[in-house]
Amino acid sequence: MYIHCTDKELLIFNKIAHAAAILNMPCYVIGGFVRDTIIGRETKDMDIVCVGDGIMLANAVANQFNPKPMVNFFKNFGTAQIKTADVEIEFVGARKESYNYDSRKPTVEAGTLKDDQDRRDFTINALAISLNKDDYGELVDPFNGIGDIEKKIIKTPLQPAQTFSDDPLRMMRAIRFAAQLNFVIEEKTFAAISENKERIKIISGERIASELNKILLSKKPSIGFDLLYKSGLLKIIFPQMVDLAGAEYIDGKGHKDNFYHTLQVVDNIAEHTDDLWLRWAAVLHDIAKPVTKKFEDGHGWTFHGHEAVGGRMVPTIFSKLKLPQNEKMKFVRKLVELHLRPISLTKENITDSAIRRLLFDAGEDFDALMTLCNADITSKNKQKVKRFLENFEMVRQRCAEVEASDQLRNWQPPITGELIMQTFKLPPGRLVGDLKNAIREAILEGEIPNEYDAAFAFLIKKAAGMGILNNQ
């Protein structure tokens, strides 16, 4: 076989070949599995194209396994899927497609292997390996996809303008593959992306979000975001991020390009975490700088309050990008709102009170916040970065010391609202909230330790001072 496969994969191919031979149905493994196996990239998906009925072939292949896996099929699309312990296999009949201008849903009819390869998005995804007796294991490569893999080039099999106009999502897929594989998009192909960028508007937000997430989860996300920016796609799908680009100068004083700063932060954080939502926090941490930017005489450029304004922007951006409006969004918003706090502590004499408030506000997301802040330390001056990182490490150590004694990261108030109401025979209301807040502030300021007896004694004293009668 042209590609190097594991024994388990070869066993699966033999089962598929046997079933196809019985049905007298030519079949091939095609696309991503072939590409990734050649590159040496792990893959758990296998696409099989046959010149015939893909659903029929899937059922015949399933019969080769013991126990027999379930066949999930989609009659309208002529596709079927089976899952084994090691791989997910999708079957489809070879087809050719034609498109209407206002839709990416093609008119499909049965076709040959050549028809199927012609309709593929990129040459590196049009590679096929025969599973037929007469030429088993031979590579079918009509567009020199092997050469493009060797050159690390992404280009379309046919004219790129037609490829992208037919299915505009392919523009984002080209950029996603460039980011994931660290390939270069061929000049003619990239030019066609720029020329057809407006076509992206017919793609659903959900599909765009899926591609954005895959770009963001790549090893070096800046590759993908920079290509989205330079192609003009980013301006259409995520204009707030484009607004970060560029530096402005007045009286010789300028600010850094916050778009490329953001890309550096995202790359920095990608070295330490695969958490998609922590990476989104990196993307959005400075998102409000354009709307808070102000030039102050004698001082220069300021972005006062951009963390709070940015936090308020997060739900709207998530909604627009069809990202979840749940705890994931709240996590990103929280980190955007807090991202200046740990860094600001490196610039002043750190009080235990400031540390307690940071621990309290960050809670269980403290480690994620510190990872983001560490990634946010960027400068062309290596000595400056080194100094900031050293100061930041001191903040980490102080936080660890205070947390060890005060245990505020997952803080639960030692005195509950229910206990306050029982103790003073109070109904729910402002007084109960005021007493709870007073206890919290006393703990955060270090007036009392974070424990029940001290907090209860403080409560009694505070209530007396507020004129609240003890009606026990």
C-alpha positions in Angstrom: 0.0 0.0 0.0 1.3 3.5 -0.9 0.7 4.8 2.6 2.0 3.3 5.8 -0.9 2.0 7.9 -1.2 0.2 11.2 -2.2 -3.5 11.3 -5.6 -2.5 12.6 -6.1 -0.1 9.7 -5.0 -2.7 7.1 -7.5 -5.2 8.6 -10.3 -2.6 8.2 -9.2 -1.9 4.6 -9.2 -5.7 3.9 -12.8 -5.9 5.2 -13.9 -3.0 3.1 -12.1 -4.4 0.0 -13.7 -7.8 0.5 -17.2 -6.4 0.9 -16.7 -4.1 -2.2 -15.5 -7.1 -4.3 -18.6 -9.1 -3.4 -20.8 -6.1 -4.5 -18.6 -5.6 -7.6 -18.3 -1.9 -6.4 -15.0 -0.1 -6.9 -14.0 1.8 -3.8 -11.2 4.0 -2.5 -10.1 5.5 0.8 -9.9 9.2 0.1 -9.3 12.7 1.5 -8.2 13.5 5.0 -7.1 10.0 6.1 -4.8 9.7 3.1 -3.4 13.2 3.6 -2.8 12.9 7.3 -1.3 9.4 7.1 1.2 10.7 4.5 2.0 13.8 6.7 2.3 11.6 9.8 -0.6 13.3 11.5 -2.9 11.2 13.7 -6.4 10.7 12.5 -9.5 8.8 13.7 -11.7 9.4 10.6 -11.7 7.4 7.4 -13.6 8.4 4.3 -14.5 5.7 1.7 -15.9 6.7 -1.7 -17.4 4.0 -3.9 -18.7 4.0 -7.5 -22.1 2.9 -6.4 -24.3 2.9 -3.3 -22.4 4.0 -0.3 -25.2 2.9 2.2 -25.2 -0.6 0.6 -21.4 -0.8 1.0 -21.5 0.4 4.6 -24.0 -2.4 5.5 -21.9 -5.0 3.7 -18.7 -3.8 5.6 -20.6 -3.8 8.9 -21.4 -7.5 8.3 -17.6 -8.2 8.3 -17.2 -7.2 11.9 -18.1 -9.2 15.0 -19.9 -7.8 16.9 -21.5 -5.9 14.0 -21.4 -2.1 14.5 -24.5 0.0 14.0 -24.8 1.6 10.6 -26.0 5.2 10.7 -27.2 6.3 7.3 -28.6 9.5 5.7 -30.6 8.5 2.7 -31.1 12.0 1.4 -27.3 12.5 1.2 -26.4 8.9 0.2 -24.0 8.6 3.1 -23.5 6.1 5.9 -21.3 5.8 8.9 -20.0 3.1 11.1 -17.9 3.4 14.3 -15.3 0.8 15.4 -13.3 0.9 18.5 -10.4 2.5 16.7 -11.9 4.6 13.8 -15.0 6.2 12.4 -15.7 5.3 8.8 -17.9 7.3 6.5 -19.1 5.8 3.2 -20.4 7.8 0.2 -21.1 7.1 -3.4 -18.9 9.0 -5.9 -20.7 12.1 -7.1 -20.5 15.2 -9.1 -22.0 18.5 -8.0 -23.4 21.8 -9.3 -24.2 24.9 -7.3 -26.7 27.7 -7.3 -25.1 31.1 -6.6 -27.2 31.8 -3.5 -26.6 28.5 -1.7 -23.7 26.2 -0.8 -26.0 23.2 -1.0 -25.2 21.5 -4.3 -27.3 19.6 -6.7 -25.8 16.1 -6.6 -25.8 13.2 -9.0 -23.9 9.9 -9.2 -20.5 10.2 -10.8 -17.1 8.6 -11.3 -14.0 8.7 -9.0 -12.7 11.5 -11.2 -15.9 13.5 -10.7 -15.6 13.1 -7.0 -12.0 14.2 -6.9 -12.8 17.2 -9.1 -15.3 18.4 -6.5 -12.8 18.2 -3.6 -11.8 21.5 -2.0 -8.0 21.1 -2.2 -5.4 19.0 -4.0 -4.1 17.6 -0.7 -7.7 16.4 0.0 -8.3 14.8 -3.4 -5.8 11.9 -2.9 -7.3 8.5 -3.1 -5.9 5.0 -2.5 -7.5 2.0 -4.4 -9.0 -0.8 -2.4 -9.8 -2.8 -5.5 -8.2 -6.2 -6.3 -6.6 -5.2 -9.6 -4.7 -2.1 -8.2 -5.0 -2.5 -4.4 -3.0 0.1 -2.6 -2.2 2.3 -5.6 -2.4 6.1 -5.3 -4.8 8.0 -7.5 -3.5 11.6 -7.5 -4.8 13.6 -10.5 -3.8 17.0 -9.2 -0.3 16.2 -7.8 -1.5 16.5 -4.2 1.6 14.6 -3.1 3.8 17.3 -4.6 1.7 20.0 -2.8 2.2 18.1 0.5 5.9 18.0 -0.1 5.9 21.7 -0.9 3.5 22.4 2.0 1.1 24.2 -0.4 -2.7 24.6 -0.2 -4.4 25.1 -3.6 -7.6 24.0 -5.2 -7.9 21.2 -7.8 -9.9 23.4 -10.2 -10.1 27.2 -10.7 -10.1 28.7 -7.1 -12.6 31.4 -7.8 -15.2 28.8 -8.9 -14.3 26.5 -6.0 -14.8 29.3 -3.4 -17.9 30.7 -5.1 -19.5 27.3 -5.1 -18.9 26.7 -1.4 -17.5 29.8 0.4 -16.8 27.8 3.6 -13.8 26.4 1.7 -12.2 29.8 2.1 -12.1 29.4 5.8 -11.1 25.7 5.5 -8.1 26.8 3.4 -7.0 29.1 6.1 -7.8 26.5 8.8 -5.6 23.9 7.1 -2.8 26.5 6.7 -2.9 27.1 10.5 -3.3 23.4 11.4 -0.6 22.1 9.0 1.6 25.1 8.9 1.2 25.1 5.1 1.2 28.1 2.7 -1.8 29.0 0.6 -0.8 29.3 -3.0 -0.8 32.9 -4.2 -3.5 32.4 -6.9 -5.7 30.6 -4.4 -5.3 33.2 -1.7 -6.1 36.0 -4.2 -9.4 34.1 -5.0 -10.2 34.1 -1.3 -9.8 37.9 -1.1 -11.9 38.3 -4.3 -14.7 36.1 -3.1 -14.7 37.2 0.6 -18.2 38.6 0.4 -19.5 35.2 -0.4 -18.9 34.1 3.2 -22.1 35.9 4.1 -24.2 33.0 2.8 -22.5 30.7 5.3 -24.3 30.0 8.6 -22.8 31.5 11.8 -22.5 28.0 13.3 -20.3 26.8 10.4 -18.1 29.8 10.6 -17.8 29.4 14.4 -16.7 25.8 13.9 -13.9 26.9 11.6 -12.8 29.7 13.9 -12.6 27.3 16.8 -10.5 24.9 14.8 -8.2 27.7 13.9 -8.0 28.9 17.5 -7.2 25.3 18.6 -4.2 25.0 16.2 -0.7 24.9 17.4 0.0 28.6 16.3 -3.4 30.3 15.9 -1.9 33.6 14.7 -1.2 32.0 11.3 -5.0 31.5 10.7 -6.1 34.9 12.2 -3.5 36.8 10.2 -4.7 35.1 7.0 -8.3 35.9 7.9 -7.3 39.5 8.4 -5.2 39.9 5.3 -7.9 38.2 3.1 -10.6 40.5 4.3 -12.7 37.7 5.8 -12.1 38.7 9.4 -13.6 42.2 8.7 -16.8 40.5 7.6 -17.1 37.8 10.3 -15.5 39.5 13.3 -15.1 43.3 12.7 -14.4 44.0 16.4 -11.1 42.1 16.1 -10.1 44.0 13.0 -10.7 47.3 14.9 -7.7 46.4 17.0 -5.3 46.7 14.0 -3.0 49.6 13.5 -1.1 52.1 15.6 -1.9 55.9 15.8 0.6 58.6 16.6 0.1 62.1 18.0 3.0 64.4 18.9 5.3 61.5 18.3 3.5 59.3 20.9 2.0 56.1 19.6 0.5 52.9 21.0 1.3 49.3 19.9 -0.8 47.5 17.2 -3.3 45.8 19.5 -4.3 43.3 16.7 -0.8 41.8 16.5 -0.3 42.1 20.2 -3.5 40.0 20.6 -2.1 37.4 18.1 1.1 37.2 20.2 -0.9 36.7 23.4 -3.0 33.9 21.7 0.2 32.2 20.5 1.7 32.5 24.0 -1.3 31.0 25.7 -1.5 28.2 23.0 1.9 27.0 24.3 0.4 26.3 27.7 -3.2 25.2 27.3 -5.6 23.5 24.8 -8.6 25.0 26.6 -10.6 26.6 23.8 -12.4 29.1 26.1 -9.1 30.2 27.7 -7.8 30.8 24.2 -11.0 32.9 23.4 -10.3 34.9 26.5 -6.9 35.7 25.0 -8.5 36.7 21.8 -10.9 39.1 23.6 -8.8 40.4 26.4 -8.2 43.8 24.8 -11.2 43.8 22.5 -12.5 47.2 24.0 -9.3 49.1 23.5 -10.5 50.7 20.2 -13.6 52.1 21.9 -11.8 53.3 25.1 -8.8 54.7 23.3 -8.0 58.4 24.2 -5.1 60.7 23.9 -4.3 62.7 27.0 -1.9 65.7 26.7 1.3 65.1 28.6 0.5 61.5 29.1 -0.1 59.8 25.8 -2.6 57.1 24.8 -4.9 55.6 27.4 -7.4 52.8 27.4 -9.1 53.4 30.7 -11.7 50.8 31.7 -11.2 48.6 28.6 -11.3 45.5 30.8 -14.8 46.4 32.1 -16.1 47.5 28.7 -14.6 44.5 27.1 -16.4 42.2 29.6 -19.7 43.8 28.6 -18.9 43.2 24.9 -18.3 39.5 25.3 -21.9 38.3 25.4 -22.7 40.3 22.2 -19.7 39.0 20.4 -20.4 35.4 21.5 -24.0 35.8 20.2 -22.9 37.3 16.9 -20.4 34.5 16.4 -22.9 31.8 17.4 -20.7 30.8 20.4 -22.5 29.4 23.5 -24.3 31.8 25.9 -23.6 29.7 28.9 -20.9 29.1 31.6 -18.2 29.2 28.8 -19.2 32.7 27.9 -19.3 33.8 31.5 -15.8 32.3 32.1 -14.4 34.3 29.1 -16.2 37.5 30.3 -14.8 37.0 33.8 -11.2 36.7 32.6 -11.5 39.7 30.3 -12.8 41.8 33.2 -10.0 40.6 35.6 -7.0 40.4 33.2 -5.4 43.6 34.4 -5.7 42.9 38.1 -2.7 40.5 38.6 -0.5 42.5 36.3 -1.3 45.8 38.1 -0.1 44.1 41.4 3.4 44.0 39.9 3.5 47.8 39.8 2.7 48.5 43.5 3.4 47.4 47.0 1.2 44.4 47.2 -1.1 44.3 50.2 -2.7 41.2 51.6 -6.0 42.8 51.1 -5.4 43.3 47.3 -4.3 39.6 47.1 -7.4 38.4 49.0 -9.7 40.4 46.7 -8.0 39.0 43.6 -8.3 35.4 45.0 -11.9 36.0 46.0 -13.0 37.6 42.6 -11.1 35.0 40.5 -12.3 32.0 42.6 -11.8 28.7 40.9 -10.7 30.4 37.7 -7.6 31.9 39.4 -5.1 29.5 37.6 -6.7 30.3 34.2 -6.5 34.0 34.9 -2.8 33.8 35.8 -2.1 31.8 32.6 -3.8 34.5 30.6 -1.9 37.3 32.3 1.4 35.5 31.9 0.7 35.3 28.1 -0.2 39.0 28.1 3.3 40.0 28.9 4.7 40.8 25.5 7.5 43.2 24.3 10.3 43.3 21.8 12.5 44.3 24.7 13.6 40.9 26.2 14.9 42.5 29.4 11.5 44.2 29.9 9.7 40.9 29.5 12.1 39.2 31.8 11.6 41.9 34.5 7.8 41.7 34.2 7.8 37.9 34.4 10.0 38.0 37.5 7.6 40.5 39.1 4.7 38.4 38.1 6.2 35.3 39.7 6.4 37.3 42.9 2.7 38.0 42.7 2.0 34.2 42.2 4.1 33.4 45.3 2.2 36.0 47.4 -1.1 34.7 46.1 -0.1 31.1 47.0 0.9 32.2 50.6 -2.3 34.2 51.2 -4.4 31.4 49.7 -2.7 28.8 52.0 -3.7 30.7 55.1 -7.1 32.3 54.0 -8.5 29.8 51.5 -10.4 32.3 49.4 -10.3 30.8 45.9 -13.4 28.7 46.5 -14.7 31.0 49.2 -17.9 30.1 51.0 -19.0 32.7 53.5 -18.7 31.3 57.1 -22.0 33.0 57.9 -24.9 32.4 55.6 -27.8 34.7 55.0 -30.1 32.0 56.5 -28.1 32.1 59.7 -28.3 35.9 59.9 -32.1 35.8 59.4 -32.5 33.1 62.1 -30.2 34.9 64.5 -31.9 38.3 64.3 -35.4 37.2 63.2 -35.0 39.2 60.0 -36.9 38.7 56.7 -34.9 38.5 53.4 -33.9 42.0 52.4 -31.2 44.7 52.3 -30.2 44.4 56.0 -29.3 40.7 55.5 -27.2 41.6 52.5 -25.5 44.5 54.3 -24.4 42.2 57.1 -23.1 39.5 54.7 -21.2 42.2 52.8 -19.7 43.6 56.0 -18.4 40.1 57.0 -16.9 39.6 53.5 -15.2 43.0 53.6 -13.8 42.3 57.1 -12.3 39.0 55.9 -10.9 40.5 52.7 -9.4 43.5 54.6 -7.8 41.0 57.1 -9.8 42.4 60.1 -10.9 38.9 61.0 -9.8 35.4 59.9 -11.9 33.4 57.4 -13.5 31.2 60.1 -16.9 30.8 61.7 -16.3 31.9 65.3 -14.5 35.1 64.4 -17.1 35.9 61.8 -20.0 35.3 64.1 -18.5 37.5 66.8 -18.0 40.2 64.2 -21.6 39.8 63.1 -23.0 40.3 66.6 -20.9 43.4 67.0 -21.8 44.8 63.6 -25.5 44.2 64.1 -25.4 46.0 67.5 -23.7 48.9 65.8 -26.5 49.0 63.2 -29.2 49.0 65.9 -30.5 45.6 64.9 -32.1 44.0 68.0 -31.4 40.4 68.8 -34.9 38.9 69.1 -33.6 35.4 70.0 
